[in-house]
Every structure is written in C-alpha cells, then in structure tokens.
Amino acid sequence: MQSRRVNRRIQAFAVHAHGKRFDGDYRKLFQVISEIDKTKRIVKIGNVTAAISDIKEVGGNYFLTFTEGEEGLQPLILDVATGETRDEQLGQNEVLVSAAHALVQPEKRRILVEYVRGGAKSDTMAAIIEGVLSQRLGKDFRIEFAPVVAGDFIREIGRFKRIRVASLTLIRPNAGWDDHFTKISELLEDSGGEKAQLAVRAGRGESLNRDDGIVGVIKDVAADQQPYLVDAEIIGTKVDEETETSVPLHRHVVHRNISVPRESNGGVNVLRCEIKC
C-alpha cells in the first residue's frame, strides 16, 4: 500500500539579484513573475525544458512550482501486478517533467527550496527565474542563491589544530543593500565579475591562520545576514585527531526535514507545511 506521507528536505538560501533595471525590490520581482503568462515562463537550459508552472502569493510570501524535463522522453509504465511495461505517447507539445517547489520570503531575501531527487535544484531554479525575468528586466539581469550556513560550520572550523587547505567560491553580493563586503567581494565588485574562486594551501608542516586571511573571510561571510558563499571547504587535522579530514560547506546548510501529505495524484505539496528556516 502506498504511503500517504513522504519525507522532504527543505534548504534555505539567500537571494542576490543584480541588473540595471532591478531597483532592489524583491517583492516586486516575484510579483512580475506572477503577472507573466505561463507560456512565457518556459525556458530552455541546455537540452532541458524548464518552467515556473505555478506561482501564488501565500501570507506575504511566494510559493513557486518548478518543472523540468528533457524533450522527446516518453514515459514507460510498469504494471506491478503483471510485471509488464507499456509506453505512453505524449502529445506534440507535451514534455515529461518532474516538479519541485520553493517558498520565497521577499523581505528576508530567502528562498526555501524543496529537495526532490529528480526535480529542479536551487541553481536550476535560479537559472529559470533569470531566464524568465530577463525578458522584462534585460539580458544583464542576474539572480543567484547562496546557502544559509548553519552555525555548526564555524564551530567545526574551530576544532582544527592545523588547516592545510582552505577554498571558497563566492558570488557578488547585492550592492544595492547593506550586505557586508570583504576584500575578495570588493575585488569582485571592482572587477565587474559575478563569481570568485580562491584556494590557499599552507606550507609543508604549517597551518593557515584560523582567524584571518581566507579562513577569516569564510567565517565572516558564512555568518553574514545575507551570506554569499556558494561553496567552501576546510581540509586539515582536528584537535585530538591524527587523520586529516575535511569540512565542506554543503553539509552545513540550514535545513528542515518535513513529512509531507501525498496528494491524490501521488504528488506532494510542501505548501501544506509550515516552514521556518
């Protein structure tokens, strides 16, 4: 018997948008999306067709459904009673897609993303939004999501007695807001760039500074109100340990695991759950 509930992980990301025609109003940004006809909310990303198939305002936030799929794929259906399979033919304008959802909190500049194995991930969602809004806000419009970092990430860094390698990837923070800038993000801004990558390795038998330099930047930006690290990793040896270990940022993203009611069609709707990240 099919379970009536399914588990979902919701991860929190900070939203950073840029563009000459973007005035810093994130609420208006998603209001514009809701006003765009569904047929104009479809974009091509490589060989994938993706769309914002639904957007609705809920309690001052925006709930979005993202779908994506590869054109030309036909569904293959298994009959568990007989073990037989059959093909289903799609119509000329139909694409087999998977869905994932997100909840945008405009005032907080947060997007809470539902993780679905076969659905759109956070970077794809950003690319879909960018593709849709570039029709209205110009080709220079950019939007990116940076994970909201859990506090245990910085605590884990504090457990290292020796840091051999530290690396980071950060995006340009939203200059129109009071985002905290570091020397690296200032260099990125002055260069007119969108993303910066840096890795620093300690000398043989030495350790990187745990409170300054690249490690200081990682800790500083990770704790920022609007973080803009998209990736970071610390490699070294922890106190009371002899084996080298690594602490990657992606394992320390603010998240919540929820149990979601399954809809009558077998799908799920995270809108039914109260999400606080």
C-alpha positions in Angstrom: 0.0 0.0 0.0 1.4 3.4 -1.0 2.4 5.6 2.0 0.2 8.7 2.5 3.2 10.8 3.5 6.6 11.4 2.1 9.7 13.0 3.6 11.2 16.1 2.1 14.2 18.2 3.0 13.9 22.0 2.7 17.1 24.1 2.5 17.4 27.8 3.0 19.2 30.1 0.6 19.9 33.9 0.5 18.8 35.6 -2.7 21.1 38.0 -4.6 19.9 39.9 -7.7 21.6 42.4 -10.0 20.7 44.3 -13.1 20.5 47.9 -14.3 16.7 47.7 -14.3 16.4 46.0 -10.9 15.7 48.5 -8.2 16.2 46.2 -5.2 12.5 45.5 -4.6 12.4 41.7 -4.2 8.6 41.6 -3.7 8.1 43.4 -7.0 10.5 40.9 -8.6 8.3 37.9 -7.9 5.1 39.9 -8.5 6.4 40.5 -12.0 6.8 36.7 -12.4 3.2 36.1 -11.3 2.0 38.6 -14.0 3.9 36.8 -16.8 1.8 34.5 -18.9 2.5 30.8 -18.3 3.7 30.3 -21.9 6.3 33.0 -21.3 7.6 31.3 -18.1 9.2 28.4 -20.1 12.9 28.4 -20.8 15.5 26.2 -22.4 18.5 25.2 -20.3 20.8 23.1 -22.4 18.7 20.1 -23.6 16.2 20.6 -20.7 12.9 22.4 -21.0 12.1 24.1 -17.6 9.3 26.3 -16.4 7.8 28.1 -13.4 4.5 26.3 -13.9 2.8 27.9 -11.0 3.3 30.9 -8.6 1.0 32.1 -5.9 1.2 34.6 -3.1 0.7 33.0 0.3 0.8 35.0 3.5 3.1 37.7 2.0 5.4 35.0 0.6 5.5 33.5 -2.9 5.1 29.8 -3.5 6.6 28.5 -6.8 6.4 25.2 -8.6 9.3 24.5 -10.9 9.1 21.8 -13.6 11.8 20.4 -15.8 12.2 17.6 -18.3 14.0 16.6 -21.5 12.0 16.9 -24.7 11.5 13.6 -26.5 11.4 11.3 -23.5 8.4 9.0 -23.4 7.0 7.6 -20.1 7.5 3.9 -19.5 4.9 2.5 -17.1 5.3 -0.7 -15.1 2.3 -2.8 -14.0 3.4 -4.2 -10.6 0.6 -6.8 -10.8 1.8 -8.4 -14.1 5.4 -7.2 -14.4 4.6 -5.9 -17.9 5.6 -2.4 -19.2 4.0 -0.2 -21.7 4.9 3.1 -23.4 2.7 6.1 -23.2 2.8 8.5 -26.1 2.9 12.2 -25.3 1.2 14.9 -27.4 3.2 17.0 -29.8 3.6 19.9 -27.3 4.0 17.8 -24.2 7.2 17.1 -22.1 7.6 14.6 -19.3 8.6 16.6 -16.3 9.4 16.4 -12.6 8.3 19.1 -10.1 10.0 20.7 -7.1 8.7 23.6 -5.0 10.2 26.7 -3.3 8.9 29.4 -1.0 10.3 32.9 -1.4 10.3 35.3 1.6 10.9 38.7 -0.2 11.6 40.8 2.9 14.1 38.4 4.3 15.6 37.7 0.8 15.2 34.0 1.4 14.2 31.1 -0.8 13.3 27.8 0.9 14.0 25.0 -1.6 12.4 21.6 -1.6 14.9 18.8 -2.5 13.4 16.4 -4.9 15.8 13.8 -6.4 14.5 14.2 -10.0 13.3 17.8 -9.7 15.0 21.2 -10.2 17.7 22.0 -7.8 18.5 25.5 -6.4 20.9 26.5 -9.2 18.4 25.4 -11.8 15.6 27.3 -10.1 17.8 30.5 -10.2 18.5 29.9 -13.9 14.8 29.5 -14.6 13.9 32.7 -12.8 16.8 34.6 -14.5 15.6 33.3 -17.9 12.0 34.4 -17.3 12.8 37.8 -15.8 15.5 38.7 -18.4 12.5 39.1 -20.8 11.3 42.0 -18.7 14.4 43.3 -16.9 17.1 42.9 -19.7 19.8 40.5 -20.6 22.1 41.8 -17.8 19.7 40.7 -15.1 21.2 38.1 -12.8 19.9 36.2 -9.8 21.8 33.7 -7.6 21.2 31.7 -4.4 23.8 31.3 -1.7 23.2 28.7 1.1 22.3 30.0 4.5 25.1 28.5 6.6 24.3 26.6 9.9 26.2 27.7 13.0 27.9 24.3 13.3 30.0 25.1 10.2 32.1 27.8 12.0 32.2 25.6 15.2 33.7 22.8 13.1 36.4 25.1 11.7 37.3 26.0 15.3 38.0 22.3 16.0 41.0 22.3 13.6 44.5 22.4 15.1 46.0 22.6 11.6 44.4 23.8 8.4 46.3 22.7 5.4 43.9 23.9 2.6 41.0 26.4 2.6 39.0 27.1 -0.5 35.9 29.2 -1.3 33.6 30.2 -4.1 31.6 33.4 -3.6 29.2 35.4 -5.7 28.9 39.2 -5.9 26.7 40.4 -3.1 23.8 42.7 -3.8 25.4 46.1 -3.8 22.1 47.8 -3.5 21.6 46.5 0.0 23.6 46.7 3.2 25.4 43.4 2.5 28.8 43.1 4.3 31.7 43.2 1.9 35.1 41.5 2.3 38.3 42.3 0.4 37.5 39.5 -2.0 34.0 40.6 -2.7 35.2 44.2 -3.1 37.7 42.9 -5.7 34.9 41.0 -7.4 32.8 44.2 -7.4 35.6 46.4 -8.7 36.3 43.8 -11.4 32.7 43.7 -12.6 32.7 40.0 -12.0 30.0 37.6 -10.9 31.9 34.8 -9.1 35.3 34.4 -7.5 37.2 31.2 -6.5 40.2 31.0 -4.3 42.1 28.2 -2.6 45.0 28.7 -0.3 47.4 26.0 0.8 49.7 26.1 3.9 53.4 25.5 3.7 54.8 22.0 4.5 54.1 21.3 8.2 52.5 24.7 8.7 48.9 25.8 9.2 46.8 28.5 7.8 45.6 31.2 10.2 42.3 30.1 11.7 41.0 33.7 12.3 42.4 35.7 9.4 43.1 35.5 5.7 40.9 33.1 3.6 39.6 31.3 6.7 38.6 34.6 8.3 36.7 35.5 5.1 34.9 32.1 5.1 33.9 32.5 8.7 32.9 36.2 8.2 30.7 35.7 5.1 29.2 32.4 6.5 27.9 34.3 9.5 26.6 37.3 7.4 22.9 38.2 7.5 22.9 37.7 3.7 25.7 35.1 3.1 27.1 34.9 -0.4 29.4 31.9 -0.2 28.2 29.2 -2.7 31.0 26.8 -1.8 33.8 26.4 0.8 35.9 23.7 2.3 38.4 23.4 5.1 40.9 20.5 5.0 43.2 19.7 7.8 43.6 17.9 11.2 41.3 18.4 14.1 42.3 18.5 17.8 42.9 15.1 19.3 42.8 13.5 15.8 45.7 12.3 13.6 43.9 11.6 10.4 43.2 14.5 8.0 39.6 15.4 7.5 37.5 17.9 5.5 34.6 20.2 6.3 32.6 21.1 3.2 30.0 23.9 3.3 27.3 21.9 1.5 27.0 19.6 4.6 26.2 22.6 6.8 23.2 24.4 5.1 20.3 25.5 7.2 17.5 23.0 6.6 14.5 21.2 7.9 13.2 17.7 7.3 9.4 17.6 7.0 6.8 14.9 6.5 4.5 16.0 3.6 1.0 14.7 2.8 0.8 12.9 -0.5 -1.8 14.2 -2.9 -4.4 12.0 -4.6 -2.4 12.0 -7.8 0.7 10.7 -6.0 2.4 14.1 -5.9 3.2 16.2 -2.9 2.6 19.9 -2.0 5.0 21.4 0.6 2.7 24.4 0.8 0.7 22.4 3.3 3.6 22.6 5.8 4.7 25.5 7.9 8.4 26.1 7.0 10.6 28.2 9.2 14.3 28.5 8.2 
